[in-house]
Amino acid sequence: MRYFLSLLLLFAMPLFSFGQTSVPDFGVFENDEIQLKECDFDRSAEAIILFDKATTTYDDQYNMITDRRIRFKVLKESGIRRADIHLPYYSEDRFQSIGSVEAIVLTEEGGNLKTFTLDKKSVYDRKLNQLYSEVVFALPNVKVGSIIDYRYKITSESYSALREWYFQSDLPVKLSSYNLYMNPTLAFAYSVRKSALYPITIKQDKDLGRTLFEMKDIPGLRDEAYSTAERDFLQRVDFQLSNFTSRSGAAQTTSTTWPEMNKELLQSSYFGSQLNKDISDPALSLSLAAAKSADDKVKLVHGYVKKTMTWDHIDSKYSDEGIKKAWDKKKGNSGDINLILVNLLKQAGLQAYPLLVSEREHGKIDTTYPYLNQFNKIVALVQAEDRDYILDGSDNATPWFMIPPSLLNTKGFIIDKKRSGFYNINDNKRKYGSYIQFLGKVTEPGKMMVDATVKHNEYSRLERAERYLADKEGYKNNFISSYSSFKLDSFNVAGIDDETIPLTHTLKGEYGLEKSGNYYLLNYNFFTGLEKNPFIADNRFTNIDFGCKRSTSFMGTFILPANATVESLPKSIGLVNPEKTLLIKRQVQKSENIIQVNFIIEVNQTEFPADEYDVVKDFYKQMFDLLTEPVVVKYN
Amino acid sequence: MKTQLLSLFLALSFYGFSQDKSSLLYTSSSIPDSLKKDASAVFRLDEAELEVQSPSRYRMNVHQVITVLNKEGEHHFRHRFGIDKFYTVPNVQIALYNDQGVLVKTYNKKDFQVESAYDNVSLITDDKLMHFTTPNAGFPCTMDVKYTLEANSYVDLPDWIVNTHEGSTEQFRYVVKVPADLDIRHRTQNFNITPRVTTENKTKVYTWEAKNIKVNKIEAGGYELSRYLPQVDITPNRFEYDGFGGSFASWKEFGNWNYPFYQDKNGFNPQRIEEIRSMVTANSDTRSKVNTLYQYLQNNMRYVSIQLGIGGFRPFTVKFVDEKKYGDCKALTNYMRNLLSVVGIKSYPALINAGDNRVPVDADFPSDPFNHVILCVPAAKDTIWLECTSNYNEPGFLSSFTENRNALLLTEEGGKLVRTPHSNYTQNSLVESTTVTVDENGGAKVSGKIYSTGSYRGLFNEITRLGESDQKEAFVHYLQYKAPDKFGLVKNSESRQTDSIHLDFEYDKYYDFKAGTKLFISKHLNKLSDLELKTTADRKIDYLLDFPFSKTFSTKIILPENIQVETLPASKEIVNQFGSYKTSAKTEGRQVELTSVLIISKYLIRPNEYNEAAKFFSAITENEGEKLILKKLD
């Protein structure tokens, strides 16, 4: 799928005549809806959204009022759970409220179609936490074939609540229609993110200050392996106000250009001014005095902040109560911690900047569009003579010389007076690397004594070290859990305390070979972490994002008893795609009673677009075939 | 002078935080090695004082000094309290010390956040979660935690458990003060201590005390962890919850408290009664009537959990469920009970401690360990048990969620503790029959039928509900089917509950691998058994399989002209106390028939049988791993 982007300012739009696609009245159901058995553009869908239609307008206090109506049909058993509705809203200081909830269900009962109305008493409003609440209700009499029509009104204190409209969801949508009356005191911009496959209708009426967005027949988007943020791939329109100040004055979500956003953040008392606060620390200064290289300084400051501060598990782009207070409490959100980090790095004489980032799960940045909410947190960027560092003081696991994995393959924005601008965060150097050295000595029929060393480097080390520290016993059991006939005699992990060296596992044990007829099967796919092919789905909608390059190398020596012969030796073979971004090479050699099996697997591209899925899928299929082809051994 | 007095007073009242006592208590150096062994944290002090004020009020003061030794003990930094309108935590103080015993920081209730508790099941509850995470002062470090818990309504009283699975305890103390006329009932489990009991001014004081309790790692695969941990269990004689008073003097009494909640004077209206009666006109006996109405429930209702106040004990009305077609376990059970009552069948709600493989409730210690309710239709010979929240279970089938334990029947005469059925392998059966037509290039078309009962039926019903791509994912990654290039699955029935599904798969390459001209093919499309145990020198606790079962896999392979049988997998039969395994292969003309049957009749494996079971399971894996060897002629 290819995406195109368009940034359109309201006043630049040509005029169209208006007309929102009409839908049946509330609670009036049409014959084709009743007859509908499956979604013709998404056949495996458990339910279909027949229409999702909303109009946003304002009252005389310029409160933003959205009337939304959704009609969906349950197509499969698993879709029945969709009838439990959750409507979350931002309830802090009563910023938003939800009212006028109504719902009608059409269900066949004893051969007749009957309608059931949602009882007002069964609509609950509950507080989720300090910031959010939700309105919840369970719709009555829902079965496969039921059509549900519901509507509600969500009132926000201001248009700052205007964020985005999603045309797509995990269910297929027949009609998605959003009609926006803009608060005339505000200017705004919007940006449509959609696939070229699906047409959009945008109409605007300048006199009425109204814009209409409509899309039709969009299939549902479901979870996929090695996918980053689903949000990136959802068809949507994002909105940005350009001259608005929020109530607290804190959230400067209002810029129209990137330089303006940079300036506003630098001036913000929750952001820029924190960088100049004095939080010097004698202990740190003392150890810094001895540090010479940038490497040493980065390591020291980053380590000191990580050790001192505890992250409260809240991600933020700002300091909440000021970094002095957070430094004193030794605890804060990621905004507090990373502003402290930038502050101290600067004090240490380094070129350090706050870097706005959007983690992989949060979604990709649209660079044409100066919208702060595209980012979910800040980290520290240090630009030294020979290299850059990306540091997150709220991430306890990632060492100072690596990039937090959640930021790989994303784009950040530097906040600085002079250096402000986009910054590509990728790591083309460090890999997700595994190296396995395996010695298998077949002592008696079907029994192999194993002596192996397994090293995990860089990103692979990072992932494993965390798991190991959290649960050592579970980690050990997990290590051999895929090999049911494996019995461990010893298992040691070295290198856990030094993050610059590989995590090295040495193990000894006994493995039972599978037997078929007169043959024993000598497998060699040990400890590679490649047990199940993740790419078995027939189709793919989102990009395959590996984050970093991957490399697995296995060197196996198998010693057979003298009376064993090899029925056939797997071929030495290589498999590579034309771009050489996916590669497996297997070498199998036999001399006397010793068999050497070596293979390497490399993924040399960090991200593959969805339309190259077939290439990846075919490669993985053939790769797993190679990995599971044993040496067939016969005893004489 | 005045200020001096005041500071002296403060120093006395905050004794826990004072420096003199702390120096040793707040450093890890003073912990004996025997308590450090295998521990991720050491409770230097684990002390609670429960003050029962009345049948509806208590107050508990807790004081814990915890030294966290390493990252595995990190969860001790997370402080979580479940609160609601009856249970509150009026104060909490946490002091954090580094390993030199120096105070790093103190925290209190203001540092906590409160949010709505989400149990992953309920649409809504009034439970809230109050939580805070102490910063990590580096390992080891020590927290001094004090908090007060207040209840102004309760059913049961707090038990005090020592989590020896991951930590050790230097000093343990549980004190219960209760008006002598109320008193409590108590017991200890896995704990060889008796309380010191004194009475003063009509207040009875119980004190349990223990020192230097070492880590005792509990092996995986047994009952719930708490079954094996040292604990002091407390239960009130009388209690009052949300204005409803009751007693734990006996199971009968506790049943008496619950029973009225299930009395619904306004059941079905006359028209509905007529409709319900007409549903069973074709059924002559009780069992078939129960089956019909249970199927009506399963086809029309859905499970939605709503728990508010006494609503945690009292079901929604029959009318509500009848109109809305949803309810929680109480509401659906009560609804089913009323359906049965319309056609003259008597049944009782039964409280139960649900969950896979839970320890049966102790008949001699009435308390409230229940979290679920099911329905019991008593009969002289064949009592029928119904799980009313399931859309798939066969009538009478409970599953490992509620079987093999004690349930409290709520009857007109009060509570009666009765046994739920023992599970049986014939109830959980899986029969997979497939025909594989291999083509000349080694590809194949597969058509198969999966017939299932009991827990397997539930599993396959869940899978057939999914969209196609998720079905494929479940078959390949969960059920471990050989990944097909074309995937098709059809349910053989339009109803919500089906016991048979049909599959149509295609493979470009059906064999597992080739060696020269030989093709190696797995016996079946997926693994017969994933049972796996590693032999061990000294298993201490029982090992429980999910449920007893029987599996029959038969695969018929039809070969093309250019492919011949080279070697058939060996036949084998094993019979023992756990069940039996039998595999066989035969060939005739172009056909090969492979059959494997596994019966596990004993789901509870005693420690002394553990290694024998491990060997049995690995023998099955070994034999099932044996492949059919074919030869390609060219």
Boltz contact constraints between the chains, C-beta under 6 A:
constraints:
  - contact:
      token1: [A, 44]
      token2: [B, 467]
      max_distance: 6.0
  - contact:
      token1: [A, 44]
      token2: [B, 468]
      max_distance: 6.0
  - contact:
      token1: [A, 46]
      token2: [B, 467]
      max_distance: 6.0
  - contact:
      token1: [A, 77]
      token2: [B, 465]
      max_distance: 6.0
  - contact:
      token1: [A, 78]
      token2: [B, 465]
      max_distance: 6.0
  - contact:
      token1: [A, 78]
      token2: [B, 466]
      max_distance: 6.0
  - contact:
      token1: [A, 80]
      token2: [B, 302]
      max_distance: 6.0
  - contact:
      token1: [A, 84]
      token2: [B, 123]
      max_distance: 6.0
  - contact:
      token1: [A, 124]
      token2: [B, 124]
      max_distance: 6.0
  - contact:
      token1: [A, 126]
      token2: [B, 116]
      max_distance: 6.0
  - contact:
      token1: [A, 126]
      token2: [B, 124]
      max_distance: 6.0
  - contact:
      token1: [A, 127]
      token2: [B, 116]
      max_distance: 6.0
  - contact:
      token1: [A, 128]
      token2: [B, 115]
      max_distance: 6.0
  - contact:
      token1: [A, 128]
      token2: [B, 116]
      max_distance: 6.0
  - contact:
      token1: [A, 129]
      token2: [B, 115]
      max_distance: 6.0
  - contact:
      token1: [A, 136]
      token2: [B, 123]
      max_distance: 6.0
  - contact:
      token1: [A, 136]
      token2: [B, 124]
      max_distance: 6.0
  - contact:
      token1: [A, 138]
      token2: [B, 123]
      max_distance: 6.0
  - contact:
      token1: [A, 138]
      token2: [B, 304]
      max_distance: 6.0
  - contact:
      token1: [A, 138]
      token2: [B, 326]
      max_distance: 6.0
  - contact:
      token1: [A, 140]
      token2: [B, 324]
      max_distance: 6.0
  - contact:
      token1: [A, 140]
      token2: [B, 325]
      max_distance: 6.0
  - contact:
      token1: [A, 141]
      token2: [B, 325]
      max_distance: 6.0
  - contact:
      token1: [A, 310]
      token2: [B, 135]
      max_distance: 6.0
  - contact:
      token1: [A, 310]
      token2: [B, 136]
      max_distance: 6.0
  - contact:
      token1: [A, 330]
      token2: [B, 135]
      max_distance: 6.0
  - contact:
      token1: [A, 331]
      token2: [B, 135]
      max_distance: 6.0
  - contact:
      token1: [A, 469]
      token2: [B, 71]
      max_distance: 6.0
  - contact:
      token1: [A, 484]
      token2: [B, 532]
      max_distance: 6.0
  - contact:
      token1: [A, 484]
      token2: [B, 621]
      max_distance: 6.0
  - contact:
      token1: [A, 514]
      token2: [B, 625]
      max_distance: 6.0
  - contact:
      token1: [A, 516]
      token2: [B, 626]
      max_distance: 6.0
  - contact:
      token1: [A, 516]
      token2: [B, 627]
      max_distance: 6.0
  - contact:
      token1: [A, 517]
      token2: [B, 567]
      max_distance: 6.0
  - contact:
      token1: [A, 517]
      token2: [B, 629]
      max_distance: 6.0
  - contact:
      token1: [A, 532]
      token2: [B, 477]
      max_distance: 6.0
  - contact:
      token1: [A, 536]
      token2: [B, 476]
      max_distance: 6.0
  - contact:
      token1: [A, 536]
      token2: [B, 483]
      max_distance: 6.0
  - contact:
      token1: [A, 537]
      token2: [B, 469]
      max_distance: 6.0
  - contact:
      token1: [A, 567]
      token2: [B, 515]
      max_distance: 6.0
  - contact:
      token1: [A, 568]
      token2: [B, 515]
      max_distance: 6.0
  - contact:
      token1: [A, 568]
      token2: [B, 516]
      max_distance: 6.0
  - contact:
      token1: [A, 629]
      token2: [B, 513]
      max_distance: 6.0
  - contact:
      token1: [A, 632]
      token2: [B, 515]
      max_distance: 6.0
